[in-house]
Amino acid sequence: MSCQGKDLWLELVGVRGEEAAATIERENPTVSAEILLDGTIVLAVFLCTRVYVRVNTSGICVKVPMIG
């Protein structure tokens, strides 16, 4: 499946979750970034309009955010 715009943010690992989410939505206005605690279980449904920002208990992005 091909989604519009930027789909992967390698540079955001290590960044605060709120800052990462704002960057994602600024760089690709077709998506909504959702901040989740790493390990949170979500439905395995692929959406071109969603990016999960996985953070640790300190609120730092710990996995590469990508569309899905």
N, C-alpha and C positions, 0 to 999 in steps of 0.2 A: 504494500500500500504506500502511495506517495502522498505526503502531507505538504502543505504550503510553508515556505519560509524555513528559517533555521530550526533544526530538530534535535540538536545535541549541544550541551554546554560543559565541555571538559574543564574549562577555566573556573567554574563555580565551586568545585570541591574545595572545602576549607573556608568558604565564605559564609557569613551569617545567613540563615534561611530567608529572612525577610528581604535582605539585599538581593539574594539569588532570585527569589520570586519576582521582584520588581525588574531586575535585569532581563529575565526571561520574557516577561510580558511586554517590556519595552522593545526588545529585539525581535519578537515575533508576536504582533498584536492579535493573531488568530488563535492564540492559546491562553488558557488560564493556568496559572501555577498554583498547586496545592501543596502546602507544607505538611509533611507527615513525620512522625517519630519513626526512625529506622526500625524495621521489624514489624510495623503495622501491616496487617493483612488486608489486601484490597482485592476486589473482583478482577479477574484476568480478562478485562474487556479493553481492547485497543481503541483509543479515540485520538484523532488528529488535533483535537482541541484541548488536550490535557497534558500537563507535565507535573509529575510528582517531584517535589524537592524533599529528599529524605535527610532528616537531621538527627543528630545525637541529642542527648539530654541537655547539652549546653547550647543547642540551637544552631549548630554548625552543620553545613551540608556535607554529608559523608559519602554520597554516591553520585555518579554523573547523572544530572537531570537530562531526561530525553522525552520526546513526545511519545505518548502511549497511554 
